[in-house]
């Protein structure tokens, strides 16, 4: 069941990242996408199958969309909004990894 939840959250993170990249040029789009992404990340319980899966899907799609397209242009602009999306991805990744639960100690 957790594998299915992780796959679903990976997909939701990817779709959220596409929406973030599509709207990041507009100031209200960047604000809306950033708030929605941060609130979703913080609302999910910490763990490999929940929060980290969502953030991994988000960061993977943003990283994939960072590379230049065949025409030579970029989807993420090289301005304040574009760098804000990249910084948001780094912050989300750090938060998702830092809040992972510690492994339970093994008995003797």
Chimera marker file (.cmm) of the C-alpha trace (Angstrom):
<marker_set name="trace">
<marker id="1" x="0.000" y="0.000" z="0.000" r="1" g="1" b="0" radius="0.5"/>
<marker id="2" x="2.857" y="2.382" z="0.768" r="1" g="1" b="0" radius="0.5"/>
<marker id="3" x="4.401" y="1.727" z="-2.638" r="1" g="1" b="0" radius="0.5"/>
<marker id="4" x="1.160" y="2.766" z="-4.300" r="1" g="1" b="0" radius="0.5"/>
<marker id="5" x="0.970" y="5.900" z="-2.138" r="1" g="1" b="0" radius="0.5"/>
<marker id="6" x="4.589" y="6.749" z="-2.975" r="1" g="1" b="0" radius="0.5"/>
<marker id="7" x="3.934" y="6.342" z="-6.699" r="1" g="1" b="0" radius="0.5"/>
<marker id="8" x="0.845" y="8.542" z="-6.475" r="1" g="1" b="0" radius="0.5"/>
<marker id="9" x="2.685" y="11.241" z="-4.525" r="1" g="1" b="0" radius="0.5"/>
<marker id="10" x="5.566" y="11.072" z="-7.006" r="1" g="1" b="0" radius="0.5"/>
<marker id="11" x="3.076" y="11.742" z="-9.786" r="1" g="1" b="0" radius="0.5"/>
<marker id="12" x="1.378" y="14.557" z="-7.844" r="1" g="1" b="0" radius="0.5"/>
<marker id="13" x="4.781" y="16.162" z="-7.223" r="1" g="1" b="0" radius="0.5"/>
<marker id="14" x="5.616" y="15.932" z="-10.921" r="1" g="1" b="0" radius="0.5"/>
<marker id="15" x="2.320" y="17.542" z="-11.958" r="1" g="1" b="0" radius="0.5"/>
<marker id="16" x="2.788" y="20.289" z="-9.362" r="1" g="1" b="0" radius="0.5"/>
<marker id="17" x="6.272" y="20.975" z="-10.720" r="1" g="1" b="0" radius="0.5"/>
<marker id="18" x="4.958" y="21.290" z="-14.279" r="1" g="1" b="0" radius="0.5"/>
<marker id="19" x="2.364" y="23.798" z="-13.057" r="1" g="1" b="0" radius="0.5"/>
<marker id="20" x="5.050" y="25.704" z="-11.140" r="1" g="1" b="0" radius="0.5"/>
<marker id="21" x="7.313" y="25.953" z="-14.182" r="1" g="1" b="0" radius="0.5"/>
<marker id="22" x="4.409" y="26.954" z="-16.406" r="1" g="1" b="0" radius="0.5"/>
<marker id="23" x="3.354" y="29.788" z="-14.082" r="1" g="1" b="0" radius="0.5"/>
<marker id="24" x="6.661" y="30.989" z="-12.658" r="1" g="1" b="0" radius="0.5"/>
<marker id="25" x="6.961" y="33.956" z="-15.048" r="1" g="1" b="0" radius="0.5"/>
<marker id="26" x="3.856" y="35.560" z="-13.528" r="1" g="1" b="0" radius="0.5"/>
<marker id="27" x="4.381" y="36.963" z="-10.031" r="1" g="1" b="0" radius="0.5"/>
<marker id="28" x="1.055" y="35.616" z="-8.779" r="1" g="1" b="0" radius="0.5"/>
<marker id="29" x="1.717" y="32.243" z="-10.424" r="1" g="1" b="0" radius="0.5"/>
<marker id="30" x="5.066" y="31.907" z="-8.697" r="1" g="1" b="0" radius="0.5"/>
<marker id="31" x="3.539" y="32.913" z="-5.363" r="1" g="1" b="0" radius="0.5"/>
<marker id="32" x="0.600" y="30.529" z="-5.739" r="1" g="1" b="0" radius="0.5"/>
<marker id="33" x="2.756" y="27.621" z="-6.878" r="1" g="1" b="0" radius="0.5"/>
<marker id="34" x="5.322" y="28.199" z="-4.127" r="1" g="1" b="0" radius="0.5"/>
<marker id="35" x="2.726" y="28.406" z="-1.368" r="1" g="1" b="0" radius="0.5"/>
<marker id="36" x="0.877" y="25.332" z="-2.658" r="1" g="1" b="0" radius="0.5"/>
<marker id="37" x="4.092" y="23.323" z="-2.919" r="1" g="1" b="0" radius="0.5"/>
<marker id="38" x="5.384" y="24.315" z="0.519" r="1" g="1" b="0" radius="0.5"/>
<marker id="39" x="2.021" y="23.699" z="2.221" r="1" g="1" b="0" radius="0.5"/>
<marker id="40" x="1.671" y="20.308" z="0.554" r="1" g="1" b="0" radius="0.5"/>
<marker id="41" x="5.186" y="19.351" z="1.604" r="1" g="1" b="0" radius="0.5"/>
<marker id="42" x="4.603" y="20.373" z="5.200" r="1" g="1" b="0" radius="0.5"/>
<marker id="43" x="1.143" y="18.767" z="5.327" r="1" g="1" b="0" radius="0.5"/>
<marker id="44" x="2.455" y="15.357" z="4.301" r="1" g="1" b="0" radius="0.5"/>
<marker id="45" x="3.845" y="13.170" z="7.068" r="1" g="1" b="0" radius="0.5"/>
<marker id="46" x="7.609" y="12.852" z="7.149" r="1" g="1" b="0" radius="0.5"/>
<marker id="47" x="8.796" y="9.633" z="5.595" r="1" g="1" b="0" radius="0.5"/>
<marker id="48" x="10.242" y="7.873" z="2.587" r="1" g="1" b="0" radius="0.5"/>
<marker id="49" x="6.882" y="7.022" z="1.086" r="1" g="1" b="0" radius="0.5"/>
<marker id="50" x="5.127" y="10.357" z="1.626" r="1" g="1" b="0" radius="0.5"/>
<marker id="51" x="6.970" y="13.663" z="1.889" r="1" g="1" b="0" radius="0.5"/>
<marker id="52" x="10.165" y="12.521" z="0.195" r="1" g="1" b="0" radius="0.5"/>
<marker id="53" x="8.240" y="10.918" z="-2.674" r="1" g="1" b="0" radius="0.5"/>
<marker id="54" x="6.345" y="14.157" z="-3.366" r="1" g="1" b="0" radius="0.5"/>
<marker id="55" x="9.497" y="16.267" z="-3.218" r="1" g="1" b="0" radius="0.5"/>
<marker id="56" x="11.478" y="13.803" z="-5.338" r="1" g="1" b="0" radius="0.5"/>
<marker id="57" x="8.839" y="13.986" z="-8.073" r="1" g="1" b="0" radius="0.5"/>
<marker id="58" x="8.808" y="17.787" z="-7.883" r="1" g="1" b="0" radius="0.5"/>
<marker id="59" x="12.593" y="18.189" z="-7.937" r="1" g="1" b="0" radius="0.5"/>
<marker id="60" x="13.097" y="15.592" z="-10.683" r="1" g="1" b="0" radius="0.5"/>
<marker id="61" x="10.688" y="17.337" z="-13.055" r="1" g="1" b="0" radius="0.5"/>
<marker id="62" x="12.109" y="20.796" z="-12.325" r="1" g="1" b="0" radius="0.5"/>
<marker id="63" x="15.625" y="19.451" z="-12.922" r="1" g="1" b="0" radius="0.5"/>
<marker id="64" x="14.505" y="17.824" z="-16.172" r="1" g="1" b="0" radius="0.5"/>
<marker id="65" x="12.864" y="21.049" z="-17.350" r="1" g="1" b="0" radius="0.5"/>
<marker id="66" x="16.011" y="23.031" z="-16.544" r="1" g="1" b="0" radius="0.5"/>
<marker id="67" x="17.899" y="21.611" z="-19.525" r="1" g="1" b="0" radius="0.5"/>
<marker id="68" x="17.651" y="23.548" z="-22.813" r="1" g="1" b="0" radius="0.5"/>
<marker id="69" x="15.051" y="22.546" z="-25.355" r="1" g="1" b="0" radius="0.5"/>
<marker id="70" x="15.790" y="21.630" z="-28.971" r="1" g="1" b="0" radius="0.5"/>
<marker id="71" x="15.226" y="25.231" z="-30.074" r="1" g="1" b="0" radius="0.5"/>
<marker id="72" x="17.950" y="26.379" z="-27.694" r="1" g="1" b="0" radius="0.5"/>
<marker id="73" x="15.692" y="28.181" z="-25.225" r="1" g="1" b="0" radius="0.5"/>
<marker id="74" x="14.904" y="27.363" z="-21.617" r="1" g="1" b="0" radius="0.5"/>
<marker id="75" x="11.625" y="26.772" z="-19.823" r="1" g="1" b="0" radius="0.5"/>
<marker id="76" x="12.936" y="28.199" z="-16.557" r="1" g="1" b="0" radius="0.5"/>
<marker id="77" x="13.955" y="31.808" z="-17.081" r="1" g="1" b="0" radius="0.5"/>
<marker id="78" x="17.269" y="33.212" z="-15.897" r="1" g="1" b="0" radius="0.5"/>
<marker id="79" x="15.781" y="35.912" z="-13.712" r="1" g="1" b="0" radius="0.5"/>
<marker id="80" x="14.590" y="36.262" z="-10.134" r="1" g="1" b="0" radius="0.5"/>
<marker id="81" x="11.533" y="34.063" z="-10.721" r="1" g="1" b="0" radius="0.5"/>
<marker id="82" x="13.578" y="31.285" z="-12.328" r="1" g="1" b="0" radius="0.5"/>
<marker id="83" x="16.154" y="31.268" z="-9.580" r="1" g="1" b="0" radius="0.5"/>
<marker id="84" x="13.355" y="31.317" z="-7.004" r="1" g="1" b="0" radius="0.5"/>
<marker id="85" x="12.014" y="28.056" z="-8.468" r="1" g="1" b="0" radius="0.5"/>
<marker id="86" x="15.474" y="26.467" z="-8.289" r="1" g="1" b="0" radius="0.5"/>
<marker id="87" x="16.030" y="27.650" z="-4.705" r="1" g="1" b="0" radius="0.5"/>
<marker id="88" x="12.591" y="26.378" z="-3.746" r="1" g="1" b="0" radius="0.5"/>
<marker id="89" x="13.555" y="22.958" z="-5.077" r="1" g="1" b="0" radius="0.5"/>
<marker id="90" x="16.750" y="22.905" z="-3.029" r="1" g="1" b="0" radius="0.5"/>
<marker id="91" x="14.939" y="24.006" z="0.126" r="1" g="1" b="0" radius="0.5"/>
<marker id="92" x="12.230" y="21.374" z="-0.376" r="1" g="1" b="0" radius="0.5"/>
<marker id="93" x="14.832" y="18.658" z="-0.860" r="1" g="1" b="0" radius="0.5"/>
<marker id="94" x="16.725" y="19.664" z="2.280" r="1" g="1" b="0" radius="0.5"/>
<marker id="95" x="13.509" y="19.782" z="4.337" r="1" g="1" b="0" radius="0.5"/>
<marker id="96" x="12.337" y="16.398" z="3.024" r="1" g="1" b="0" radius="0.5"/>
<marker id="97" x="15.656" y="14.719" z="3.825" r="1" g="1" b="0" radius="0.5"/>
<marker id="98" x="16.185" y="16.490" z="7.160" r="1" g="1" b="0" radius="0.5"/>
<marker id="99" x="12.759" y="15.488" z="8.464" r="1" g="1" b="0" radius="0.5"/>
<marker id="100" x="13.048" y="11.782" z="7.659" r="1" g="1" b="0" radius="0.5"/>
<marker id="101" x="12.300" y="9.712" z="10.755" r="1" g="1" b="0" radius="0.5"/>
<marker id="102" x="15.240" y="8.069" z="12.429" r="1" g="1" b="0" radius="0.5"/>
<marker id="103" x="15.446" y="4.307" z="12.021" r="1" g="1" b="0" radius="0.5"/>
<marker id="104" x="14.262" y="2.293" z="14.988" r="1" g="1" b="0" radius="0.5"/>
<marker id="105" x="17.027" y="0.691" z="17.035" r="1" g="1" b="0" radius="0.5"/>
<marker id="106" x="17.400" y="-3.031" z="16.528" r="1" g="1" b="0" radius="0.5"/>
<marker id="107" x="17.071" y="-5.309" z="19.480" r="1" g="1" b="0" radius="0.5"/>
<marker id="108" x="19.910" y="-7.580" z="20.677" r="1" g="1" b="0" radius="0.5"/>
<link id1="1" id2="2" r="1" g="1" b="0" radius="0.2"/>
<link id1="2" id2="3" r="1" g="1" b="0" radius="0.2"/>
<link id1="3" id2="4" r="1" g="1" b="0" radius="0.2"/>
<link id1="4" id2="5" r="1" g="1" b="0" radius="0.2"/>
<link id1="5" id2="6" r="1" g="1" b="0" radius="0.2"/>
<link id1="6" id2="7" r="1" g="1" b="0" radius="0.2"/>
<link id1="7" id2="8" r="1" g="1" b="0" radius="0.2"/>
<link id1="8" id2="9" r="1" g="1" b="0" radius="0.2"/>
<link id1="9" id2="10" r="1" g="1" b="0" radius="0.2"/>
<link id1="10" id2="11" r="1" g="1" b="0" radius="0.2"/>
<link id1="11" id2="12" r="1" g="1" b="0" radius="0.2"/>
<link id1="12" id2="13" r="1" g="1" b="0" radius="0.2"/>
<link id1="13" id2="14" r="1" g="1" b="0" radius="0.2"/>
<link id1="14" id2="15" r="1" g="1" b="0" radius="0.2"/>
<link id1="15" id2="16" r="1" g="1" b="0" radius="0.2"/>
<link id1="16" id2="17" r="1" g="1" b="0" radius="0.2"/>
<link id1="17" id2="18" r="1" g="1" b="0" radius="0.2"/>
<link id1="18" id2="19" r="1" g="1" b="0" radius="0.2"/>
<link id1="19" id2="20" r="1" g="1" b="0" radius="0.2"/>
<link id1="20" id2="21" r="1" g="1" b="0" radius="0.2"/>
<link id1="21" id2="22" r="1" g="1" b="0" radius="0.2"/>
<link id1="22" id2="23" r="1" g="1" b="0" radius="0.2"/>
<link id1="23" id2="24" r="1" g="1" b="0" radius="0.2"/>
<link id1="24" id2="25" r="1" g="1" b="0" radius="0.2"/>
<link id1="25" id2="26" r="1" g="1" b="0" radius="0.2"/>
<link id1="26" id2="27" r="1" g="1" b="0" radius="0.2"/>
<link id1="27" id2="28" r="1" g="1" b="0" radius="0.2"/>
<link id1="28" id2="29" r="1" g="1" b="0" radius="0.2"/>
<link id1="29" id2="30" r="1" g="1" b="0" radius="0.2"/>
<link id1="30" id2="31" r="1" g="1" b="0" radius="0.2"/>
<link id1="31" id2="32" r="1" g="1" b="0" radius="0.2"/>
<link id1="32" id2="33" r="1" g="1" b="0" radius="0.2"/>
<link id1="33" id2="34" r="1" g="1" b="0" radius="0.2"/>
<link id1="34" id2="35" r="1" g="1" b="0" radius="0.2"/>
<link id1="35" id2="36" r="1" g="1" b="0" radius="0.2"/>
<link id1="36" id2="37" r="1" g="1" b="0" radius="0.2"/>
<link id1="37" id2="38" r="1" g="1" b="0" radius="0.2"/>
<link id1="38" id2="39" r="1" g="1" b="0" radius="0.2"/>
<link id1="39" id2="40" r="1" g="1" b="0" radius="0.2"/>
<link id1="40" id2="41" r="1" g="1" b="0" radius="0.2"/>
<link id1="41" id2="42" r="1" g="1" b="0" radius="0.2"/>
<link id1="42" id2="43" r="1" g="1" b="0" radius="0.2"/>
<link id1="43" id2="44" r="1" g="1" b="0" radius="0.2"/>
<link id1="44" id2="45" r="1" g="1" b="0" radius="0.2"/>
<link id1="45" id2="46" r="1" g="1" b="0" radius="0.2"/>
<link id1="46" id2="47" r="1" g="1" b="0" radius="0.2"/>
<link id1="47" id2="48" r="1" g="1" b="0" radius="0.2"/>
<link id1="48" id2="49" r="1" g="1" b="0" radius="0.2"/>
<link id1="49" id2="50" r="1" g="1" b="0" radius="0.2"/>
<link id1="50" id2="51" r="1" g="1" b="0" radius="0.2"/>
<link id1="51" id2="52" r="1" g="1" b="0" radius="0.2"/>
<link id1="52" id2="53" r="1" g="1" b="0" radius="0.2"/>
<link id1="53" id2="54" r="1" g="1" b="0" radius="0.2"/>
<link id1="54" id2="55" r="1" g="1" b="0" radius="0.2"/>
<link id1="55" id2="56" r="1" g="1" b="0" radius="0.2"/>
<link id1="56" id2="57" r="1" g="1" b="0" radius="0.2"/>
<link id1="57" id2="58" r="1" g="1" b="0" radius="0.2"/>
<link id1="58" id2="59" r="1" g="1" b="0" radius="0.2"/>
<link id1="59" id2="60" r="1" g="1" b="0" radius="0.2"/>
<link id1="60" id2="61" r="1" g="1" b="0" radius="0.2"/>
<link id1="61" id2="62" r="1" g="1" b="0" radius="0.2"/>
<link id1="62" id2="63" r="1" g="1" b="0" radius="0.2"/>
<link id1="63" id2="64" r="1" g="1" b="0" radius="0.2"/>
<link id1="64" id2="65" r="1" g="1" b="0" radius="0.2"/>
<link id1="65" id2="66" r="1" g="1" b="0" radius="0.2"/>
<link id1="66" id2="67" r="1" g="1" b="0" radius="0.2"/>
<link id1="67" id2="68" r="1" g="1" b="0" radius="0.2"/>
<link id1="68" id2="69" r="1" g="1" b="0" radius="0.2"/>
<link id1="69" id2="70" r="1" g="1" b="0" radius="0.2"/>
<link id1="70" id2="71" r="1" g="1" b="0" radius="0.2"/>
<link id1="71" id2="72" r="1" g="1" b="0" radius="0.2"/>
<link id1="72" id2="73" r="1" g="1" b="0" radius="0.2"/>
<link id1="73" id2="74" r="1" g="1" b="0" radius="0.2"/>
<link id1="74" id2="75" r="1" g="1" b="0" radius="0.2"/>
<link id1="75" id2="76" r="1" g="1" b="0" radius="0.2"/>
<link id1="76" id2="77" r="1" g="1" b="0" radius="0.2"/>
<link id1="77" id2="78" r="1" g="1" b="0" radius="0.2"/>
<link id1="78" id2="79" r="1" g="1" b="0" radius="0.2"/>
<link id1="79" id2="80" r="1" g="1" b="0" radius="0.2"/>
<link id1="80" id2="81" r="1" g="1" b="0" radius="0.2"/>
<link id1="81" id2="82" r="1" g="1" b="0" radius="0.2"/>
<link id1="82" id2="83" r="1" g="1" b="0" radius="0.2"/>
<link id1="83" id2="84" r="1" g="1" b="0" radius="0.2"/>
<link id1="84" id2="85" r="1" g="1" b="0" radius="0.2"/>
<link id1="85" id2="86" r="1" g="1" b="0" radius="0.2"/>
<link id1="86" id2="87" r="1" g="1" b="0" radius="0.2"/>
<link id1="87" id2="88" r="1" g="1" b="0" radius="0.2"/>
<link id1="88" id2="89" r="1" g="1" b="0" radius="0.2"/>
<link id1="89" id2="90" r="1" g="1" b="0" radius="0.2"/>
<link id1="90" id2="91" r="1" g="1" b="0" radius="0.2"/>
<link id1="91" id2="92" r="1" g="1" b="0" radius="0.2"/>
<link id1="92" id2="93" r="1" g="1" b="0" radius="0.2"/>
<link id1="93" id2="94" r="1" g="1" b="0" radius="0.2"/>
<link id1="94" id2="95" r="1" g="1" b="0" radius="0.2"/>
<link id1="95" id2="96" r="1" g="1" b="0" radius="0.2"/>
<link id1="96" id2="97" r="1" g="1" b="0" radius="0.2"/>
<link id1="97" id2="98" r="1" g="1" b="0" radius="0.2"/>
<link id1="98" id2="99" r="1" g="1" b="0" radius="0.2"/>
<link id1="99" id2="100" r="1" g="1" b="0" radius="0.2"/>
<link id1="100" id2="101" r="1" g="1" b="0" radius="0.2"/>
<link id1="101" id2="102" r="1" g="1" b="0" radius="0.2"/>
<link id1="102" id2="103" r="1" g="1" b="0" radius="0.2"/>
<link id1="103" id2="104" r="1" g="1" b="0" radius="0.2"/>
<link id1="104" id2="105" r="1" g="1" b="0" radius="0.2"/>
<link id1="105" id2="106" r="1" g="1" b="0" radius="0.2"/>
<link id1="106" id2="107" r="1" g="1" b="0" radius="0.2"/>
<link id1="107" id2="108" r="1" g="1" b="0" radius="0.2"/>
</marker_set>
